[in-house]
Amino acid sequence: MVDDYAAWRQFLLCKLRVHDVFESVAECGDGPEAIQKAKELQPDLILLDLGLPTLSGIEAVRHIREVSPESKILFVSQNRCPEIAEEALRMGADGYVVKLDAARDLLPAIKAVLEGKRFISASLAGHFLMAAILTATPYLLQEFGLV
């Protein structure tokens, strides 16, 4: 778990410990430490904040992908900007949960990314659905001979 706010890390860990399937192997407060721990521990899952000191979560995810390519990476961030979430996914994250949605979305997000699926918080899902529709529309129109 990587977040510069220790109280948030403790809160999440308490919530996850209730479920016997989770084991926390490390906590970090910044990007460089997260990269080092990922390299050493090769964890199954990394919960990563976006706004980290020294090195942002976006930059950290790129490096983590290099040193621990099998780790699933789930951003848990306060940032609700769809473009930032898109960038996080482009850089190698497997999912993105908005902290305000964590009570509802965190466990389903963890399950999804561990199963190899992508997860986006419900509060951002509309943006991603619309982007998918707009991307697919020209292809579908052409495919069905409508253009």
C-alpha positions in Angstrom: 0.0 0.0 0.0 1.4 3.3 -1.1 0.0 6.6 0.3 1.7 9.6 1.9 -1.1 9.9 4.4 -0.4 7.3 7.2 -3.9 7.6 8.7 -5.5 6.6 5.3 -3.1 3.7 5.0 -4.1 2.5 8.4 -7.8 2.9 7.7 -7.6 0.9 4.5 -5.5 -1.8 6.2 -8.1 -2.1 9.0 -10.8 -2.5 6.4 -8.9 -5.1 4.5 -7.8 -7.1 7.5 -11.4 -8.0 8.1 -11.2 -10.3 5.1 -8.9 -13.2 5.7 -7.7 -13.3 2.1 -5.6 -10.1 2.3 -2.2 -9.8 3.8 -0.3 -6.6 3.8 3.4 -7.0 3.1 4.5 -3.4 3.1 3.5 0.2 3.4 5.2 3.1 1.7 4.7 6.9 1.8 6.4 7.9 -1.5 7.1 6.8 -5.1 10.8 5.8 -4.9 10.1 3.6 -1.8 7.2 2.0 -3.6 9.4 1.1 -6.5 12.0 -0.4 -4.3 9.5 -2.4 -2.3 7.8 -3.7 -5.5 11.2 -4.8 -6.8 12.0 -6.6 -3.5 8.6 -8.1 -2.7 7.0 -8.7 -6.1 3.5 -8.3 -4.5 0.3 -9.6 -6.1 -1.4 -6.2 -5.7 -0.2 -2.7 -5.1 -2.7 0.0 -3.9 -1.1 3.2 -5.1 -2.0 6.9 -4.5 -1.7 9.4 -7.3 -0.4 12.4 -5.3 2.8 11.2 -3.7 5.8 13.3 -2.7 9.1 13.1 -4.6 7.7 11.0 -7.4 4.0 11.0 -8.5 2.0 7.8 -8.6 1.8 8.2 -12.4 5.6 8.1 -12.7 5.9 5.4 -10.0 3.6 3.1 -11.9 5.8 3.2 -15.0 8.8 2.2 -12.9 6.9 -0.4 -10.9 5.8 -2.1 -14.2 9.5 -2.4 -15.1 10.6 -4.0 -11.8 7.5 -6.0 -10.9 5.6 -6.7 -14.2 3.3 -9.3 -12.7 2.0 -7.1 -9.9 -1.5 -5.7 -10.3 -1.7 -2.0 -9.7 -4.8 -0.3 -8.4 -4.8 3.5 -8.0 -6.8 4.7 -5.0 -6.8 8.5 -5.3 -8.7 11.6 -4.3 -8.4 12.9 -7.9 -11.7 12.6 -9.8 -10.4 13.9 -13.1 -11.2 11.4 -15.9 -8.2 12.4 -17.9 -5.9 11.7 -15.0 -7.5 8.3 -14.5 -7.1 7.6 -18.2 -3.4 8.5 -17.9 -3.0 6.2 -14.9 -4.4 3.3 -16.9 -2.3 4.1 -20.0 0.8 4.1 -17.8 0.1 0.6 -16.6 -2.5 0.6 -13.8 -5.1 -2.1 -13.8 -7.8 0.0 -12.1 -8.7 3.3 -10.6 -10.8 3.9 -7.5 -11.7 7.4 -6.3 -11.2 7.6 -2.5 -14.7 9.0 -1.9 -16.0 5.8 -3.6 -13.7 3.4 -1.8 -16.3 2.2 0.7 -18.3 0.9 -2.2 -15.7 0.2 -4.9 -12.5 -0.9 -3.2 -13.3 -4.6 -2.7 -14.9 -5.1 -6.1 -11.9 -3.3 -7.6 -9.4 -5.5 -5.9 -11.3 -8.6 -7.0 -11.6 -7.4 -10.5 -7.9 -6.5 -11.0 -6.7 -9.7 -9.3 -8.9 -11.6 -11.9 -7.1 -9.7 -14.7 -10.0 -7.3 -15.3 -9.9 -3.5 -15.5 -11.9 -1.5 -12.9 -12.9 2.1 -12.8 -14.8 3.8 -10.0 -18.5 4.2 -10.6 -18.2 8.0 -10.4 -15.9 7.9 -13.4 -17.5 5.1 -15.4 -19.8 7.3 -17.4 -16.8 9.1 -18.9 -15.1 5.9 -19.9 -18.4 4.4 -21.3 -18.9 7.5 -23.5 -15.3 7.4 -24.7 -15.7 3.8 -25.7 -18.9 4.5 -27.5 -17.4 7.4 -29.4 -14.3 5.4 -30.3 -16.4 2.4 -31.5 -19.0 4.4 -33.4 -17.0 5.1 -36.6 -16.0 1.5 -36.9 -19.5 0.3 -36.3 -21.0 2.7 -38.9 -18.4 1.5 -41.4 -18.8 -2.2 -40.5 -22.6 -2.0 -41.1 -22.2 0.0 -44.3 -23.8 3.1 -42.9 -21.1 5.5 -44.1 
